[in-house]
Each structure stands twice: as structure tokens, then as C-alpha cells.
Amino acid sequence: MSRPPPDAAPEPFAVPGLLSGGWRDATFEPFREGVEICHLLRGEPALALLRYAPGAGVPAHAHPGLETILVLEGAQTDERGRREAGALVVNTPGSSHSVWSDEGCVVLIQWTKPVAFLDV
């Protein structure tokens, strides 16, 4: 999978076969304990792939902007329920949640503004 270098102006690009595992060719880097990220587009808006190891999660955070998530593999859970592969999750501005995956998952995530982690 090719993506633009971080310092280049964003150019249109495609991720062939995303729903059939095209994300497996992506280069991931550490994001949080047990969660890796592949930045597809940095800035605002941002676009990335997140890969959760079994049992990993992201602590409570608020969404100052829109966040959309497409579950590509496995299942992701938050306080509102479990979302399996194929589910589209829309977190509206002003919403908050924490996220975890019991068995691990891969998601495509887009956000218009960075999240704000909440003190727990």
C-alpha cells in the first residue's frame, strides 16, 4: 500500500481491496499499548487504520469533531455496544466513549478534529 510522505501535500490515493484484506500490506506503528496505527492522511481531517491486539483498548475520550469508523475485521466494543466486521460507527461531535476489542480488530477511522482524552 502506498501513501504520501508526511511532509507532502495530500494527493488522491486508493487502497485496493480494503474490504478483502488490502490493509494487510499497510505499515503500522505503535499508537497505544496493544493498538497500532497506519496513518493514511494526517491533519484535519485525518484518516488511518487502527489494529487492536486481543484485549487492547483506547481510554475514554471526547469527540470535538465527527469521527467515523468502519470495522474491517474482528469486533470493536464501546459503551453503546459491540460492532462486528462491516459495521459503520458514527461518533458525532460532542460524544465520548472508550473503545476495546476482546478478540482484536482492524478498523478504518476518519476524524475531522483530534480527540481529547478524558482524565479518568
N, C-alpha and C positions, 0 to 999 in steps of 0.2 A: 504494500500500500504506500503510495507516495503522498506526501503532504507538503505544503510550502514551508520553507525555513522560517523560524520565529521572527526574524527581522525583515522579512519580505512583505510587500503589500499583498493582502489576500487575493488569490486568484481562484477562479472557479475550479473545482476538482470533483472527482467521483470516487466512490468506494464500491467497486463492482461486487455483486453477490453478498452484500451486507447481511441479508436475512438468512442466507445459506452458509454463513460462517466466514465471509470475506474479512471479517475483523481479526481472524486468527493470524493474519500476516502483519498486523499492526505492531508497532514498537511501544511497549508500555514502560512506565517509570513509576517509582513509589509515589503515592499520594497521601494515604493514611495507613496506619497499621492494618495489613490484610487487604488493602484496596490499592489497585494500580490504575494509572490514568494514561491515556493516549490522547494528547491534545490534537484535535483536528483543525480548530480555529480558535485563536486566542483573542482576547479583547472583549468588547461588548457589541454584539452578542458573542458568546463562546460556544464551542461545540467540542465534545470529547466522547471517548469511550471509557467507561469505568469497568474494571474487572474485580469482583469481590471474591475473596477466598471463602470457603465454607466457614460460617460463624462470624465473618467480618461485618463491620458496620461503620456508619458515619454518625457522629453525635448530633444532638438537637441543633437545628439551625433555622433561621428565618429567611424568607424569600422576598427581598425588596423589589424584585422583578419577576417576570414569568420564567418558569422552569418546566421543560417538557422532557419526559423520559420514555424511551421505547425499550422494553425488556427484550433482549435478543436471545438470551439463553438462561436457563435456570429460573430462579424466582427471587423477587425483592419484596421486602415487607416494611411497612411503616405502621403508624398508629391507626391508620384507616383500613389496613388490610394487606393481604398477600397478592402480589401481581406476578403472574407467570409469563413465560415467553409469549410474545405477541401483544402484550398489554401496553397501552399508552397511558401514561400518568401525566396529568397536568396540575402543577402546583402554582396556583395563582399568586400574584403579588400580595404580600401581607400574610401569607400562610407560613406555617412552620411544622417541622416534623423531625424525627430521627429515622434512619434507614438501616436495615440489616438484611443479611441473606444467610439463612440456615445452611443451605446446600451449596452456596456460591452462585454467582450470576455474572452476566455481561450486559451492560446497558449502554444505549446511545443517549447522551444527555446534552441538552441545549439550555443555556440560561442567558437572559438579557442583562442581568446585573449579578455580580458576585454575591454568594450567600453570606449571611452574618451568623457566625457560630454563637450559640447562646451559652451563658455560664450556667452550668448545672450544679 
